[in-house]
């Protein structure tokens, strides 16, 4: 079981002030990693609460402001993490947004907002961390939080499905380009996960019934379902795994 430990590793989790990102930050810390909990500047108090919870449990953590749409913000984040925690060994690209509208109602602003965070942000965070790892001749792990909607379509989510499909294939490209440097790049594709934001959507009984009817295991995902997948991919136990998308969907995409 030692191969699942992340002792002496430094992990960065984007969008980690709440929801899945918060669970991932806490889970990575429990597995032994020092964690940079990143969040938008106006949500930094949320990230600080997560970092404080980690340090209160005996771990190492720092809250770092980050806007994945801003390349200078990404550069500052990487430098701050290196300065405070000493390295970046694991990057989890979790930050994301969703705008649920019929395709005929999507505006250019809607499209740009979703693609800028969910795809462009993933690429440039990966690029900046990848550059640092390559320059330091240091092996590392990048894990992109994609979605089952990057593999199958779903109503009213044209920008989201497009962005997440891009993340799945971007994962493959970075994996093959950076394998020679010892950098593994994988993705996790969850189904609908019960988060504070997701609960608002799931209150719609018709929507909830439709979701559950599509999941053979018969339940909505929990953040802990994603945590286990990320810890595995981040750990030495997955040392021969790169370019893969681990689907955590209760069987949705198997139908």
C-alpha positions, 0 to 999 in steps of 0.5 A: 500500500506504500505505492499509494502514498504521496509523502514528500510530494507537492500537489496543486489543486485548482478551484479547490475552495469548494466542491470536488476541488476541496475534497481533492485537496483534503484527500491528497493531504491525507495521502501525504502530499503538501497541497497548494489550495488555489482559488479565484482571488475573491474566493481566497477565504474559501481556499484558506479554510481548506488550507487551515483544515489541512495544517490543523491535521498536521499537513502542509498547505498554502492558499494561493490566488489563481485565475486560470484565464489569466496567464500571468496569474498562472505564472505567479501561482507556480512561482508562489508554490515553488517558493513556499512549498519547494516544488510542484510534483502534482497538478490537478486541473479541477477549476471549471464552470458550466452554463446550461442552456439550449444550443440555440440560446448560447451566446458568444460570451457563454461559449468563451467563458466555458472554453476559457476556464475548462479548456484554455485554463487547463492547457496553460496551467499544464504548460506552465507546470510542465515547463517548470518540471522539464527545466528542473529535470523533475518527474511529475503528474498532471491530472485533468478533471474532465467529465463523462460529458467529454465522452458522451453528449448531454442536453443543454451543455454544448460548450461544456461537452465541447470543452471536456472532450477537448480536455480528454484529447489534450490529455493524450497529446500532453501524455505523449509529448511529455512521456520522455521527461517522466511526466505522466498526464491523465484525466478523470471523467466523473458523472454528476457529483453531489456538490453544493452547486450540483445540489441546486440542479438536482433539486429538479426532480425530473432532471434527477430522475433522468440522471439516475436512469442513466447510471446503472449503479443507481446513485449520484456520485460523491466527491470521495468517488473522485478523490480515490481516482485522483490519488491512484493516478497521482501515486507511484501505483499508476507509474505506467499509466499515462494518456488515460481517462479514468471514467468514474460514472457508475456505468453511464458511458457503458450503456 
